[in-house]
Amino acid sequence: MLYETTYSKEIIDEKIYELTLYTGKKEDEILEILKNALKNRNLEWEEFSSISTLYFHCNSKYSMYCLVKWNSEKKYQDIINYISQICSIRKGKVLDFGGGIGELSINLASKNIDVSFLEVPSETLNFAKWRFKRKNLNIDIYTSLNQIKTKFDIIIALDVIEVLEKPEIHIKKFYELLNSSGLLILSKGKVGEKEHPMNLIKNKNLIENLTDFCNNNGFKDSIFENKYHLLIKEKY
């Protein structure tokens, strides 16, 4: 299951090892959890989202394991390597918004790129912080945009816009937090899929018209190619 061609074996093996250290569980236990992570995360969604979507993201135990799998896919590694190239070219301060288990932030910080990380208080955040410490990476950590008192040259939000209750407000806030000519890098995730109910169907119109929304709120096309379902815009 974990060694299909879609995965990087070296990367998934490293993450399984990290999970054994972080959780204290044996490898066979971790493999079993990973095997059923998506199903169990969706069961959590059925229970927790009745309270609020934020409550789900803060209290899910299985989202962390789902992210371990998805972040180990070759296509995700291609995405973060492409973003890393862009950050190396543009330089400056980077915000990894909704950074999950910290995969992108680790990639950037390991290349001496000045990256800050934001994730809601959760087991996912705890695992990311543990990974940063294990790798001796000095990364500023936030749990809310309201905590941020600085500006950035690049803001990245991967697999995040579709899960937010008010993504339009977040995009406008990103504009405020960007320096002049700063880059906004968004992924255009799918909504309405049974496997991913937290990708809110009410965000379908925004996702489908994301370019127009950004263009109408202070952004323009950048010089970078919109590969891998990414939308890369530049602040006017």
C-alpha positions, 0 to 999 in steps of 0.5 A: 500500500505504501510502496506504490509508484506514486510514493517516494519510498525513501521519503515515506520510510523516513516519515514512518520512522519519524512517527515511531519516534514521535508516537512511541508506536511500533512500525507495524502499528504505524502502517496499520494506522496509515492504511486506515487513516483516510477512513478514520479521518472522515469519521472524525469529520462526521463527528467533529464538523457538527461542532465546527470545521475549526474544531475538526481541524484542531481535534483530528488525530488522523489528519496528521497521518493522512498528511504523512501519506500525501506529503510523501507522494512524488507529485507533492514532492515535485510541487514543493521542489518547484516552490523551493526554486521560486523562493530561491529566485525571489528570496525574502521572507516566506509564510507557509500558511496551513503548513500541515506537518511542516514538509514545505517549511522543512524543505525551505528552511533546509535551504536557508530560506527564511520561512515562517509556519502557520497551523492551527493548534492540533496534533498536526502542529505538534508533530510539525514542531517536533520535526522542526526541533529534531532537524534543528530548524529555527522556524517562527510558528504561528497559529493565527494570522492575527498574531503576525506583525511582519510582512512577507515577500511570499505567502504559500497556501497549499491545500488550504483555501478549499477547507476555509470557512471564509477563504475570501477574507484570508486572501485579502489578508494575504494581500495586506501581509505581502510586501510590494510585488510579493508573491501569493502561491495557492493550490486549487484543490477539488471540492465536492469529492466524497473522500474529502468532505472537508473540502467545502462545497460552498467554496466551489465557485471561488476555486473555479474563479480564483484567478478572477478573484485574485485579479479583482483584489490587488493581484496580477499574473506573475512570471512563474508558470502555474504548474501542478494546479498552482496559482501564482500571483503577484501583488500590485 
